[in-house]
Amino acid sequence: MNALASLRAKVQEEYQSKFNFDKYKIEDTDKDIIIRNEATIFRNYKIAADSLHKVCKAIYENQIKFMKAEGSFMEWYTQIGFTKDKISELLKRNELYMNLEDKKEWVTSLSIPAIKMLTHKSVDINIVLDAAELGLSSTSEIKLFLDARKNNGDVIEIIEVEKPKNTLLQAKNKCINYNNFEKLKKNITTMSSEEINQADKELEVLEKYLKELRKNISDRNKTFENKNNLTLVINDGTVK
């Protein structure tokens, strides 16, 4: 085995798949091939994400340079084979890369319609950050999430309530309008198949949203617990 083949085998050996092969009784020979392919996909997807990021960044930097000469930027990108729509999409994607430096692969995975929705002037950056943390990937998931955050959802509505200023938590807390659950419960027997599917998708997005919110609450509680533990130790006199 040559050095390159040895290195490739080492990389594939170190890669660990999270898929439950035993659940589906996948044969070992097929399992090995699947894991090798999964490692190849994972490795090359990272390369693709990095490449697209570099392309978007380069176009953005050139746009700034060409600002000194009106019309030059359009002539430049047209000359190298880009259209106005494509340049617009790459610049909007770069905007997300800049705001989400630790979510590069997620930004790369977004479709063009998703990019347009997330970079719309009416969408607050904090909402974009929440979508990224939830790992919403499909265009339909993102649309449902944005609609819910804008209080436009008919089945599920997620609203934001400002905490009183004299509380320890002054950030916005996400709350759920339970009236919509009652509405869904009452109308479910008369809803069409399409409406049922739509409700199911919205509930799926909400589940992701609530999972992330529960994690945030748990992390916050741990902060209070640690603070209380520290206070007890100090009061005991063992720590000065």
C-alpha positions in Angstrom: 0.0 0.0 0.0 1.5 3.4 -1.1 1.6 6.4 1.2 -1.5 8.1 -0.3 -3.6 4.9 0.0 -2.4 4.4 3.6 -3.4 8.0 4.5 -6.8 7.6 2.9 -7.4 4.3 4.8 -6.4 6.0 8.1 -8.8 8.9 7.5 -11.7 6.5 6.8 -10.7 4.3 9.8 -10.9 7.3 12.1 -14.3 8.5 10.8 -17.2 7.3 13.0 -20.7 7.1 11.6 -23.6 7.8 13.9 -26.0 5.7 12.0 -27.6 2.7 13.7 -26.7 -0.1 11.3 -27.8 -2.8 13.8 -31.4 -1.5 13.8 -31.7 -2.3 10.1 -29.5 -5.4 10.2 -27.1 -4.0 7.6 -24.4 -6.6 6.6 -20.8 -5.8 7.5 -19.6 -5.6 3.9 -22.4 -3.1 3.0 -21.8 -1.2 6.3 -18.1 -0.7 5.5 -18.9 0.6 2.0 -21.6 3.0 3.4 -19.3 4.3 6.1 -16.5 4.9 3.5 -18.9 6.8 1.3 -20.3 8.7 4.3 -16.7 9.8 5.2 -16.1 10.8 1.6 -19.4 12.9 1.5 -18.6 14.5 4.9 -15.0 15.3 3.9 -15.8 16.8 0.5 -18.9 18.7 1.7 -16.6 20.5 4.1 -14.3 21.4 1.1 -17.3 22.5 -0.9 -18.5 24.7 2.0 -15.1 26.3 2.3 -14.9 26.9 -1.4 -18.3 28.6 -1.7 -17.5 30.7 1.3 -14.3 31.9 -0.4 -16.1 32.7 -3.7 -18.8 34.8 -1.8 -16.1 36.6 0.2 -14.0 37.4 -2.9 -17.0 38.8 -4.8 -18.0 40.9 -1.8 -14.5 42.3 -1.6 -14.4 43.1 -5.3 -17.7 44.8 -5.1 -16.3 47.2 -2.5 -13.3 47.9 -4.7 -15.4 48.6 -7.7 -17.6 51.1 -5.8 -15.1 53.8 -6.7 -16.1 53.5 -10.4 -19.8 53.5 -11.1 -20.9 50.6 -13.4 -17.5 48.8 -13.2 -18.7 46.1 -10.9 -21.5 45.0 -13.2 -19.2 45.0 -16.2 -16.6 43.0 -14.3 -18.9 40.2 -13.2 -20.7 40.1 -16.5 -17.3 39.7 -18.2 -16.4 36.7 -16.1 -19.8 35.0 -16.8 -22.0 35.9 -13.8 -25.6 37.2 -14.0 -27.1 39.9 -11.8 -29.3 37.4 -10.0 -26.4 35.1 -9.3 -24.2 37.9 -7.9 -27.1 39.0 -5.7 -27.5 35.5 -4.3 -23.8 35.2 -3.6 -23.6 38.5 -1.9 -26.7 37.7 0.3 -25.1 34.3 1.1 -21.9 36.2 2.1 -24.0 38.4 4.4 -25.0 35.2 6.2 -21.5 33.9 6.3 -20.4 37.1 7.9 -23.1 37.0 10.6 -22.8 33.3 11.2 -19.1 32.6 11.2 -19.4 29.3 13.1 -22.3 28.0 10.9 -20.5 28.0 7.6 -21.7 24.5 6.5 -25.3 25.4 7.4 -25.1 28.6 5.3 -23.7 26.6 2.4 -26.5 24.0 2.6 -29.2 26.7 2.2 -31.2 26.8 -1.1 -31.4 30.1 -3.0 -35.1 30.7 -1.9 -34.0 30.1 1.7 -31.1 32.6 1.3 -33.6 35.2 0.0 -36.0 34.7 2.9 -33.4 34.9 5.6 -31.7 38.0 4.2 -34.9 39.9 3.6 -34.9 43.3 5.2 -37.9 42.5 7.4 -36.1 39.5 9.1 -34.2 40.4 12.2 -30.8 38.9 12.6 -31.8 37.3 15.9 -34.4 35.3 14.1 -31.8 34.2 11.6 -29.5 33.1 14.5 -32.4 31.1 16.0 -33.0 29.3 12.6 -29.3 28.5 12.4 -29.2 27.1 16.0 -32.2 24.9 15.2 -30.5 23.7 12.1 -33.5 24.3 9.9 -32.5 23.0 6.5 -35.4 22.8 4.0 -37.1 25.9 2.5 -40.5 24.8 3.8 -39.1 24.6 7.4 -37.5 28.0 7.2 -40.7 29.6 5.7 -42.9 28.1 8.5 -40.4 29.3 11.1 -40.2 32.8 9.8 -44.0 33.0 9.4 -44.4 31.8 13.0 -41.9 34.4 14.4 -43.8 37.1 12.5 -47.1 35.9 14.2 -48.6 35.0 10.8 -49.0 31.2 11.4 -52.6 30.0 11.3 -52.0 26.7 13.1 -49.0 27.4 15.3 -48.1 30.9 16.6 -44.9 31.6 18.5 -45.0 35.1 20.1 -42.3 37.1 22.0 -43.0 38.7 25.3 -40.7 41.3 26.8 -39.7 40.4 30.4 -40.1 43.2 33.0 -36.9 45.2 33.4 -36.6 44.4 37.1 -36.1 40.7 36.5 -32.8 38.9 36.2 -33.6 37.9 32.7 -34.0 41.0 30.5 -33.7 39.2 27.2 -36.8 38.2 25.2 -38.4 34.9 26.2 -40.2 32.8 23.6 -43.7 31.8 24.5 -46.4 29.8 22.8 -49.9 30.9 22.1 -51.9 27.8 23.3 -55.1 29.0 21.7 -53.8 27.8 18.4 -53.4 24.3 19.8 -57.1 24.4 20.9 -58.0 25.6 17.4 -56.0 22.8 15.8 -57.6 20.2 18.2 -61.2 21.4 17.3 -60.7 21.5 13.6 -58.5 18.4 13.0 -61.5 16.2 12.1 -62.6 18.6 9.3 -59.2 19.5 8.0 -58.2 18.3 4.5 -55.2 16.1 3.8 -53.2 19.1 2.7 -54.0 21.0 5.8 -53.1 18.1 8.0 -49.7 17.8 6.3 -49.1 21.5 6.7 -50.0 21.3 10.4 -47.7 18.3 10.8 -44.8 20.3 9.3 -45.4 23.2 11.5 -45.5 21.0 14.6 -42.2 19.5 13.5 -40.6 22.9 13.3 -42.1 23.8 16.7 -40.6 20.6 18.2 -37.1 21.7 17.1 -37.8 25.2 18.4 -38.9 23.9 21.8 -36.0 21.5 22.1 -33.6 24.4 21.6 -35.6 26.6 24.1 -35.5 23.8 26.7 -31.7 23.5 26.3 -31.4 27.3 26.8 -33.5 27.1 30.0 -31.5 24.2 31.3 -28.2 26.0 30.7 -29.6 29.1 32.4 -30.7 27.0 35.4 -27.2 25.5 35.7 -25.9 29.1 35.8 -28.1 29.8 38.8 -27.2 26.5 40.5 -23.5 27.2 40.2 -24.0 30.7 41.5 -25.9 29.4 44.5 -23.3 26.8 45.2 -20.6 29.4 45.1 -22.6 31.6 47.6 -23.0 28.6 50.0 -19.3 27.9 49.9 -18.4 31.6 50.6 -21.0 31.8 53.5 -19.5 28.7 55.0 -16.2 30.5 55.3 -14.2 27.9 53.4 -13.5 30.3 50.5 -12.3 33.9 51.1 
